[in-house]
């Protein structure tokens, strides 16, 4: 784990700069104390990073839970009651891990996972455009189409054009130029440019720009366009930022409902992120999903106990980690320690960072997730891949992560049903003579209820006064639905004067009289 520190330390710095505004922005969008987002980021990095089996996944507060948190805080009668729901939700996640529920993540189609990555990449870019120009009315981390400031993704972009800050935009362009120069040119020239990451240089340039231009009426960057980390006056005020759950409310049924909601949504987001992150991993390592649920549950218990937001594995930070060359879980752990140390020792320095520079960093992350070449690739794979992919992307852009995934999965299931209906692999029919009165039907190894429609269609097409040879020698599994269809056809065949020869591994039967005889001859 320590042998990759030369890769993990630079990557952790990039993840830190990506995570910092997101932790604060998600807390703001959730209606929670700003410090709660930082707590979740620290616990997600250090504790979950250490317990997780993921090599490159990064955990922290998730945008997908912001709406749930915002509603729950008001409905449960206060933040401390909500923290109890977070703790209980973590305990439920541990139970899910023990019950091996992590396998659920493997049942999402690849097209939907790729659509999730692409949709998130696009939404990152769209959401960062206003911040790039110095318009920060909507907090970082609000990924939903309908935003907490009353606008939507596109109206916010239009509004930002009326409030362009010259200073914020200038340093964003400078930062973006530094990032592109570092990524495309300098990182290939010398090792020093691989150790010192472009985002760090861009952030330092942003701080210097703000310091030297803050007195300028034209180039100066307003304080609301800067990172806003809580700054305690002393140790007592720092400790006073922590909150603790109200365990006296444990009998409140609403808290348990919220806890189950948090557990299910957080677990689903985590499993989807794990699946997506494993696809992005250059070394193609596989994360143990049940262990991940145990790690996330432990993290949520600890986060809730000290005043933090719910935690999931998050694709934005994870992809930034991968793109920056992170090799092991140390990059996630180090990023957690960087958050902890910085909010204790240098909060005032952090508050000099322009949000527009961090928007430039996220631009690069978003573009690498949503490269135009991927759209071409999915199109070339055909409609069965491209439609679920496109629906997932659109759902994320015009809804949120869970809406996009749900729509993509629903369309994916419909595509599977259509594909199964059209698929001729399970069924082969040939005619013995030109008149089509002598036919042979061969069933494949596995025939399930998905194939009901196609089998019914083919059987109905067999003309009267025909001869059908039904070959099930290759068949190893027949769904009971299919057996019933074939039994019904045996009876209908008598009325249509269709003779049937049934061929199985156990023998041949001419015009089998009943379901039981068919059942006894079919392969078990």
Steps between C-alpha positions, in 0.01 A plus 500: 500500500789737577702409190284728282540815711674682214175463307255520788624822664465718186162339427381562857574873461282518190221307673532737798442806281205330330352379829533823698239712317274198449495418873404860579256531208316176575461605865360836387264334250388258773411778745758361743789676680796554264730314739283187465612463139865521600447238774348263244789563261759433770330183626439382144864550411676368810268239652307370200813522287683276748217246539394484135627239258498755219845604380402827336149584625454814711212549744339810644170690510289430191296743293241228440402509868473880526124513436437219750710676764334838439151350541592279795658773713174696496270198530685340791504813713866596494848405393578283804199280427618471143845390619335209680349393167849513344638275776214253465535509121866403539402207722249385235775517235718273714212252518463520120872425467472200733203376294721534188269750330797649315434267209219738392756728336592233244149499351522845340571490124831632376319751276331652807827521694671669204200732472535585867866593458428707189195670653695595810780634282257720305319621811833590663587719202154661485488566874850650504439752220340759736778450759757537219365848428478595867125451547455289814131536585461120505730304732763259374376142520140567396480267199118492461339662195264704721736680734469614860524865388179463297669484161575202279828397344454697177331810641789527746748501212301774324482705822874467551562683172344810658726486806842420357783588736806607295744394772341161565473429128861609434648274768272216386639533147854520636438193715349308209801590284736375772306173529502438124868592469586267790289213368591518132860626503690540827404167663670326206817708527633425849411306817475818707187592304349162590574541871378861516149482357351769278198560732734595785677754279166635377373541858819678609466730199139567602599595855775732375263657249243571771759645741649736240168612351268516802522880515418539131145607419515317165717191556420443864316179591210531747510298821189305401702367203755342733510174694327546835637267769380569856776679694490432878649757736650242736500131587173528692316656206650237267370218720169681523442433129446130570144377561374178653191287432195516723463136606188580703311520168581142402136393539387754239379300197583788262866475600501129413337569164766761426771258615380230260477758220856618564628142519334392176583812295857525634559128439364520145709808417807332647451175306445690175809708564703188580391343171585819308831554679610144431431563129719812510783329690791455255600181685142360489495400866170382647366651822338258749152653522391345829814630669422839350156501664660412834752784458233752397275396789784545750580838347138616529479393863815698585400799285155514658644466849710818464270716288582404141283448193430153355784349300517307174774418254485786247594487134622861465774460759573143394541594134721797596712255697532265202569781253775634727680165514384367838604136540386388846265589782772719651399784270147498650637476855754780446232726349300448822797602712557805276139607565544450874832682526396788277173578681690502831819684403438706185128577462578866423737398219234269355258793501725682253437242225269628222219259419553575133843331512347189653235515226782479245634189677154341488467591131789268425353224718164535326646498150698182566181329617296617200736486204323540163665179378291302750176616334632377164603170655158440659323591174712249310402227747139524380168610644494236773798670662453859386138547613549408871823702492328809356200475733730475804697806389182702438349389832805619692511834318127575529441329836770368728724197540235261633240608243750447218605158627139392558391607150805340340441174688129497406583554131775238527247246628261585214787455254579160654136397463493614137832332436380176658183514292696552180787273588499184290786333685270309731283383212581357158226411252553349157264366236540156347309579184418810299140495611597548861301194614798319650686706759767457766531711817819481707517662845825639638669407830304747712151625425336741748175694530669783307462277194126439540393753240731378227414132557125572495545700179690217327259229615200702382662533156505122447226426242225242535562146382873527575767280653720648776817343633576652844862445603591570865818293518721807553269656754626502859245739649138563407307757696163375626332772288648341188391152606144628535515659154618173346235304691229734370636461149484120528127529557449768235695289250227235507239753382734632229597151385869560578703188570781542755815298544670579832872419514685509832812336643278226641326404180245592232124535546250541218210732592561509878157490664560706810712749690626226733646295218674808362626587846641152556686502171646850518859538634510579872 
